[in-house]
């Protein structure tokens, strides 16, 4: 059983997944941030693969991508960092990124190397579903969960297809916008969450985009298995002078 499946089997609510960009703020911070997140009580770490044109991301994560690339981050280096993370971190590790760097690395080689490094799951938002069908046997054989995204505009029919192809969990985007911390959810967003909760999905789902504090994390967790925080954490890393204490406080404040 994969680490993700085991987590969701044991924990039905308030699962906290924290996203950060590999190689940010400094190239070698990737490993220490993962260790501090585990010590602080996060449930999943979601590491972003730096890319020069992260079109779905808001200015905060876009800026972190540029800094990471300027720091010399590459896919190969990220996988080496994951190997180092695995020496002390037992929680699920998910890599999230755009398809272009993965294709440049070589999709089959990337999957093999990711699995060997200790990666549990992949989120590649711009990978077409038809293209994934060609690779599904490979990711399944390697024990890699592949997570797809749904949004408020995704039709019920497509949600069913995405749920059928996904494993580990489904990533529910809270709004049809770019990433970024926002204040609260609208009644329309809550209705969307409620429909997903009642949709009979085979996978658990986590809500992302707009999760920034205890209020938004708690509200999202009322409808789902938990939530994903990204931009708010990137902002913390940018300002932090002490990762250990600041990350611990950040996770505590979200879970309250």
C-alpha positions in Angstrom: 0.0 0.0 0.0 1.4 3.4 -0.9 2.1 6.0 1.7 -0.7 8.2 0.4 -3.3 5.5 0.5 -2.1 4.5 4.0 -2.4 8.1 5.2 -6.0 8.6 3.9 -7.0 5.2 5.3 -5.8 6.3 8.7 -6.8 9.9 8.6 -10.1 11.0 7.2 -10.1 14.7 7.8 -7.8 17.7 8.4 -5.0 16.3 6.2 -2.5 19.1 5.6 -0.4 19.1 2.4 2.2 21.8 2.2 3.6 23.0 -1.1 7.0 24.6 -1.6 9.3 25.1 -4.6 12.4 23.0 -4.8 15.6 25.1 -4.5 13.8 28.1 -2.8 14.8 30.3 -1.1 18.3 28.7 -1.5 19.1 25.7 -3.7 19.9 23.4 -0.8 16.9 24.3 1.4 14.7 21.6 -0.1 15.8 18.9 2.3 15.8 20.9 5.5 12.3 22.3 4.8 10.9 18.8 4.4 12.4 17.7 7.7 11.0 20.7 9.5 7.6 20.1 8.0 7.5 16.5 9.2 8.6 17.6 12.7 5.9 20.3 12.7 3.1 17.8 11.9 2.3 18.3 8.3 0.9 15.2 6.6 2.1 15.5 3.0 4.9 17.5 1.4 4.3 18.7 -2.2 7.5 19.8 -3.8 7.3 22.0 -6.9 9.5 21.3 -9.9 10.8 24.8 -10.9 9.7 25.9 -14.4 10.2 29.1 -16.3 6.6 29.6 -17.3 4.3 28.4 -14.4 1.1 29.7 -16.0 -1.3 28.4 -13.4 0.5 30.0 -10.5 0.1 33.5 -9.1 3.0 36.0 -8.6 4.3 34.4 -5.3 4.9 31.0 -6.7 6.0 32.4 -10.0 8.7 34.4 -8.2 9.9 31.4 -6.3 10.3 29.4 -9.5 12.5 32.1 -11.0 14.7 32.3 -7.9 15.0 28.5 -7.8 16.1 28.3 -11.4 18.5 31.2 -10.9 19.9 29.1 -8.0 20.7 26.3 -10.4 17.8 23.9 -9.7 17.2 21.1 -12.1 15.0 18.0 -12.2 18.1 15.8 -11.7 19.1 17.8 -8.6 15.6 17.7 -7.2 15.5 13.9 -7.4 18.9 13.7 -5.6 17.4 16.0 -2.9 14.4 13.6 -2.6 16.8 10.7 -2.0 18.3 12.8 0.8 14.9 13.7 2.2 14.0 10.0 2.3 16.8 9.3 4.8 14.8 10.9 7.5 11.4 11.8 6.3 8.7 9.1 6.3 5.6 11.1 5.2 4.3 11.1 1.6 6.3 13.1 -0.9 4.5 14.4 -4.0 6.2 16.2 -6.9 4.1 18.8 -8.7 5.1 20.5 -11.9 4.5 21.2 -15.5 4.9 18.6 -18.1 7.7 20.4 -20.1 10.6 19.7 -17.7 9.5 16.1 -17.3 9.4 15.5 -21.0 12.8 17.1 -21.4 14.1 14.7 -18.8 12.3 11.8 -20.4 8.9 10.7 -19.1 9.8 7.1 -18.5 13.2 7.9 -17.0 11.6 10.5 -14.8 9.1 8.1 -13.4 11.7 5.4 -12.8 14.1 7.8 -11.1 11.3 9.4 -9.1 10.1 6.1 -7.8 13.7 5.0 -7.0 14.3 8.3 -5.1 11.3 7.7 -2.9 8.6 9.9 -4.5 5.0 8.7 -3.8 3.0 10.7 -6.2 3.0 13.1 -9.2 0.8 16.1 -10.0 1.3 17.2 -13.6 -1.6 19.6 -14.2 -1.1 20.1 -17.9 -0.7 16.4 -18.8 -3.6 15.4 -21.1 -5.7 12.5 -19.8 -5.3 10.6 -23.1 -1.5 11.0 -22.9 -1.5 9.6 -19.3 -3.4 6.5 -20.4 -0.3 5.7 -22.5 1.8 5.8 -19.3 -0.6 4.4 -16.7 0.8 0.9 -16.8 4.3 2.4 -16.1 3.3 4.5 -13.1 1.1 1.7 -11.6 4.0 -0.8 -11.9 6.3 1.7 -10.1 3.8 2.4 -7.3 3.5 6.1 -8.2 0.2 7.7 -7.5 -0.9 10.2 -10.1 -3.1 13.0 -9.0 -5.3 15.1 -11.4 -7.0 18.4 -10.8 -10.6 19.4 -11.0 -12.1 22.9 -10.8 -15.5 24.5 -10.4 -16.0 24.4 -14.2 -15.2 20.7 -14.5 -18.3 18.8 -15.7 -19.7 15.9 -13.6 -18.8 13.5 -16.5 -15.2 14.7 -16.6 -14.9 14.6 -12.8 -15.9 10.9 -13.0 -13.2 10.3 -15.6 -10.5 12.1 -13.5 -11.5 10.3 -10.4 -11.2 7.0 -12.2 -7.7 7.8 -13.5 -6.4 9.4 -10.3 -4.9 7.5 -7.4 -3.9 8.7 -3.9 -6.2 11.7 -4.0 -7.9 14.2 -6.3 -6.8 17.8 -6.2 -9.8 20.1 -6.1 -8.9 23.6 -7.2 -11.1 26.0 -5.2 -11.5 28.6 -8.0 -10.9 29.1 -11.7 -7.9 31.4 -11.0 -4.2 31.3 -10.4 -2.7 30.2 -7.1 -2.5 32.7 -4.2 -3.6 33.3 -0.7 -7.2 34.6 -0.5 -9.5 35.5 2.4 -12.3 33.0 2.8 -14.6 31.3 0.4 -17.7 32.5 -1.4 -21.1 30.7 -1.1 -20.6 29.5 -4.7 -17.3 27.9 -3.7 -18.8 26.2 -0.7 -21.6 24.8 -2.9 -19.0 23.4 -5.3 -17.2 21.8 -2.3 -20.5 20.3 -1.1 -21.2 18.8 -4.5 -17.8 17.2 -4.6 -18.3 15.8 -1.0 -21.6 14.2 -2.2 -20.3 13.0 -5.6 -19.3 9.6 -4.4 -15.7 9.9 -5.5 -13.6 6.7 -5.1 -10.6 8.9 -4.1 -10.4 11.3 -1.2 -10.0 14.9 -2.3 -7.9 17.8 -1.0 -8.8 21.5 -1.7 -6.1 23.8 -2.9 -5.7 27.4 -4.1 -6.7 30.1 -1.6 -5.7 28.2 1.6 -3.7 30.5 3.8 -4.8 30.3 7.4 -6.7 28.3 10.0 -10.0 29.7 8.8 -9.6 28.6 5.2 -8.0 25.3 6.1 -10.7 24.5 8.6 -13.5 25.5 6.2 -12.0 23.4 3.4 -11.7 20.4 5.7 -15.4 20.5 6.5 -16.1 19.4 3.0 -13.0 17.4 2.1 -10.2 15.2 3.6 -8.1 18.4 4.0 -6.3 21.1 2.1 -3.2 22.2 0.4 -1.4 25.4 1.3 1.2 26.9 -1.0 1.6 30.6 -1.5 1.2 31.4 2.2 4.0 29.0 3.0 6.3 30.4 0.2 5.8 33.8 1.7 6.8 32.5 5.1 10.0 30.9 3.7 10.9 34.2 1.9 10.7 36.1 5.2 12.0 33.5 7.6 15.2 33.8 9.5 14.6 30.5 11.4 13.0 27.7 9.4 12.6 25.4 12.4 10.6 27.7 14.6 8.8 29.5 11.9 7.6 26.3 10.1 6.5 24.8 13.4 4.5 27.9 14.2 3.0 28.1 10.7 1.8 24.5 10.8 0.4 24.9 14.3 -1.5 28.1 13.3 -3.1 26.3 10.4 -4.2 23.3 12.4 -4.9 25.3 15.6 
